[in-house]
Amino acid sequence: MQPRHKAELIYDRHRCRISGQRDFVIKAAGAALIRVIDNGMVMSQIDANWFKFAVGALTIFAVVGNAWLRRRGRAMKVETNK
């Protein structure tokens, strides 16, 4: 669908740029969380296999949370004025 006005095109490009930055921040926060878990487990002298378990549990939690948020978002009814 082609934008009808130049302002719509600028808005669309700006929205893509913002979402790209948001994705980067989320990924960076996830990587930092994994590093914190790793460092904490090393300092506590916990076996490396538990780190794999922690990362797996964190991944499952993220996938389930993402699915729940998508379902909740689709259930919301948002009106837009065109």
Secondary structure, DSSP 8 states (H G I E B T S, - for coil): ---SSHHHHHHHHHHHHHHHHHHHHHHHHHHHHHHHHHHHHHHTT--HHHHHHHHHHHHHHHHHHHHHHHHHHHHS------
